[in-house]
Amino acid sequence: MATNDNDDDMTFSLPDLSGLSETERLQVIAVLQRAKEFDAIEEAKLQKINKHSNPNTRVPMEGLILKFTNVVKGYQYRWFVLNPDSGTLEYFEKEEHKKLKPRGSIHLAAAVVSPSEEDSQTFIISAASGELFKLRAADAKERQLWVDRIRSTAEYHTANMAQGQTALVQKSQSLATDQLSILSVIPTQKGSIVTQHSTHKDSFKKSKGSHENLHYIKKVSRDETLTEVKDYLLEAEDYARHLEDKILALPVSGHYINSLDSDILMLKATAAATLQCIQDCINILYTAELPVRSTVQTLDEQVVNTSAILRLSGGVMDDSEPLPDPEEEVLDEVVEKDTALEGMEEHKSVILHLLSQLKLGMDLTKVVLPTFILEKRSLLEMFADYMCHPDLFLKIPEITEPDKRMVAVLEWYLSSFHVGKQGSVAKKPYNPIIGETFHCSWRLRGPDEKQQTIIYTGEQVSHHPPISAFYFGSPDGKVKMNASIYTKSKFMGMSIGVSMIGKVKLSFEELKEEYIFGMPSAYARSILSVPWMELGDKVTIVCEKTGYQASIVFHTKPFYGGKLHHITAEAKNMKTGEVICKAQGEWNNVMELTYPNGSTKMLDVNLLDVHRKFVRPVEKQKEYESRKLWLHVTKALSLGDINTATEHKKILEEIQREGEKHRRDLNIKYSAKYFKNVDGIWLFKALPDDFASDIKKNLSNKTSCSA
């Protein structure tokens, strides 16, 4: 038999091939050489991954970090351990508990690590499985260190996983090809060459039957942890190694079973390929997103009783109704601020699904948002809550100097938002349905101990576009304030902006003065974690009679540094340019007012008396009044029953759609109860039509959100 000079270059040991012909021997050597080349390719891929990842940042790391638990408990210290080899980030309650089972962990393959917009210490880790960690480091430097280390580990395991999945198909094909090539030249027990596949099929059936009888194989549901599956895989790998050892211990030739037997080689190849396939499947499961379970999509549209719809729609379409009797109003109950966003993690998949359907700049007016982000009040009541300091409001006309009156208007305006926006967590008030109304009043004692009253009436006068009209006034008509606001929402990536398009007109009858101003835009930030709210816009307050104007800037927080809820303001004479007051601070906390003579005044909104409004009990309200209309939704949200709240919300939406269809079929327009449309401006019906003239003249086209 001729020798092969290349045999000495082989780094692997050859079995005894003395029973083969020279052609068969060369074929076996070629197959083994291909296996060696395949291993070399895999090693090169691994080295390439290592080359593109920074080994200095992919090192173990552990330390104490603040982890956001929930809105009630807030941030709590946890001991985090980053394992770059396994690609996991685990945390324990204390450092001493590291030997115990971790409180939680995430796999970083395909994870996204991003600094938060809130401050310079917070960052968020969004795992591919849907889990989310919101963490806060001690300072900006420590945050950057953690972000770099975690990102490096995530990138490494993401690339490694991608390479592994690509290699899986190649490896399976290579194993099958190589084994068939070997089987085509290996002599059988009778010395003949195997050229048919019947033996292979029979052998595979036998091996398959033996695998089905293994006692340790179980079926694990998708929702269960993968830890048990990994344990079974490790056990299976032990069996595979034991099988391989037994095969290698067999003789390489002989009339009985040997290590080069076709059935034995097929069993060995099948076991290796199966284990590799299972490992890749586990990697895919680790990085696959959880299925979306949207309460908005899975609930069937309710069949609403037609008579109930027509009964409520008929009430909505009544016009020129008398105002409710204020004598029926009682002091409103103290309501806790709506700060918690219950079940955010549970409903994160709903948010992700919703975001996947949106585009940057998309108008959200017609988008149905999930119920769990709602706060328990209507937008009409939110506008009423801006009148939280009626004492400041009623003192304005009592001031004799016009410049000081402008400063008093500025103070009242800046102090009105901290109650209107409840809590730091961004939640959305109910979208009023067309014809919905809200009524309330405030009663307080004046300097002469006489009772002073302010009444409020709000009505949703249009659905598309959504326009809310509201009126504040004194019973004697000396103080009047009217507004019609078009709320326009816009998707901005990780934020949602809401523009308040329209003007507010405040009139003091005895002074013959009118103040016209707008309202700032609102923004919900970090909508994938714990959303928070801020105001952002430039607003002017103008009084043409006195010639004074106040300019207010609601500053949005920049990405790095800066303050939350910061405002700057300046009041001046429009004719001379003389500045009469400057203000700066936080609209929900403390603001400092500076005057030309150098004196200052601190305005702490938290120290001001918040006057509770008077509202009629729900049992005395009509069907279309806000609190009665949304009663079932509010009760369900208070109980944490999101599904029931969603069902009742859908009923109201269906009522609105049926009302629109009914008016469209009859070719009639909606007629508001308490407001009239004068050249596109909705006015309280008791006001003269010329009240809209100044509003229309000063109305700017505020049609887009600005960050």
Stockholm file with secondary structure:
# STOCKHOLM 1.0

chainA/1-707         MATNDNDDDMTFSLPDLSGLSETERLQVIAVLQRAKEFDAIEEAKLQKINKHSNPNTRVPMEGLILKFTNVVKGYQYRWFVLNPDSGTLEYFEKEEHKKLKPRGSIHLAAAVVSPSEEDSQTFIISAASGELFKLRAADAKERQLWVDRIRSTAEYHTANMAQGQTALVQKSQSLATDQLSILSVIPTQKGSIVTQHSTHKDSFKKSKGSHENLHYIKKVSRDETLTEVKDYLLEAEDYARHLEDKILALPVSGHYINSLDSDILMLKATAAATLQCIQDCINILYTAELPVRSTVQTLDEQVVNTSAILRLSGGVMDDSEPLPDPEEEVLDEVVEKDTALEGMEEHKSVILHLLSQLKLGMDLTKVVLPTFILEKRSLLEMFADYMCHPDLFLKIPEITEPDKRMVAVLEWYLSSFHVGKQGSVAKKPYNPIIGETFHCSWRLRGPDEKQQTIIYTGEQVSHHPPISAFYFGSPDGKVKMNASIYTKSKFMGMSIGVSMIGKVKLSFEELKEEYIFGMPSAYARSILSVPWMELGDKVTIVCEKTGYQASIVFHTKPFYGGKLHHITAEAKNMKTGEVICKAQGEWNNVMELTYPNGSTKMLDVNLLDVHRKFVRPVEKQKEYESRKLWLHVTKALSLGDINTATEHKKILEEIQREGEKHRRDLNIKYSAKYFKNVDGIWLFKALPDDFASDIKKNLSNKTSCSA
#=GR chainA/1-707 SS CCCCGGGGGCSSCCCCCTTSCHHHHHHHHHHHHHHHHHHHHHHHHHHHHHHHSCTTTSSCEEEEEEEEEETTTEEEEEEEEEETTTTEEEEESSGGGTTSCCSEEEECTTCEEEECSSCSSEEEEECTTSCEEEEECSSHHHHHHHHHHHHHHHHHHHHHHHHHHHHHHHHHHHHHHHHHHHHHHSBCTTSCBCCCSHHHHHHHHHHHHHHHTCTTCCCCCTTSCSHHHHHHHHHHHHHHHHHHHHHHHSCSSSSSCCTTCHHHHHHHHHHHHHHHHHHHHHHHHHHSCCCCCCHHHHSCCCCCCHHHHHHHHHHHHCCSCCCCCGGGCEECCCCCCCCCCTTTTTTHHHHHHHHHTCCTTCBCTTCCCCGGGEEEEEHHHHHHHTCCCHHHHHHGGGCCSHHHHHHHHHHHHHTSHHHHSCSSBCCEEECCCTTCEEEEEEEEECTTSCEEEEEEEEEEEETTTTEEEEEEECTTSSEEEEEEEEEEEEECSSCEEEEEESCEEEEETTTTEEEEECCCEEEEECTTSSCEEEEEEEEEEEETTTTEEEEEEEECCCSSSCCTTEEEEEEEETTTCCEEEEEEEETTSEEEEECTTSCEEEEEGGGSCCCCCEECCGGGSCTTBHHHHTHHHHHHHHTTCHHHHHHHHHHHHHHHHHHHHHHHHHTCCCCCSSEEEETTEEEETTSCGGGGHHHHHHCCCCCSCCC
#=GC SS_cons         CCCCGGGGGCSSCCCCCTTSCHHHHHHHHHHHHHHHHHHHHHHHHHHHHHHHSCTTTSSCEEEEEEEEEETTTEEEEEEEEEETTTTEEEEESSGGGTTSCCSEEEECTTCEEEECSSCSSEEEEECTTSCEEEEECSSHHHHHHHHHHHHHHHHHHHHHHHHHHHHHHHHHHHHHHHHHHHHHHSBCTTSCBCCCSHHHHHHHHHHHHHHHTCTTCCCCCTTSCSHHHHHHHHHHHHHHHHHHHHHHHSCSSSSSCCTTCHHHHHHHHHHHHHHHHHHHHHHHHHHSCCCCCCHHHHSCCCCCCHHHHHHHHHHHHCCSCCCCCGGGCEECCCCCCCCCCTTTTTTHHHHHHHHHTCCTTCBCTTCCCCGGGEEEEEHHHHHHHTCCCHHHHHHGGGCCSHHHHHHHHHHHHHTSHHHHSCSSBCCEEECCCTTCEEEEEEEEECTTSCEEEEEEEEEEEETTTTEEEEEEECTTSSEEEEEEEEEEEEECSSCEEEEEESCEEEEETTTTEEEEECCCEEEEECTTSSCEEEEEEEEEEEETTTTEEEEEEEECCCSSSCCTTEEEEEEEETTTCCEEEEEEEETTSEEEEECTTSCEEEEEGGGSCCCCCEECCGGGSCTTBHHHHTHHHHHHHHTTCHHHHHHHHHHHHHHHHHHHHHHHHHTCCCCCSSEEEETTEEEETTSCGGGGHHHHHHCCCCCSCCC
//
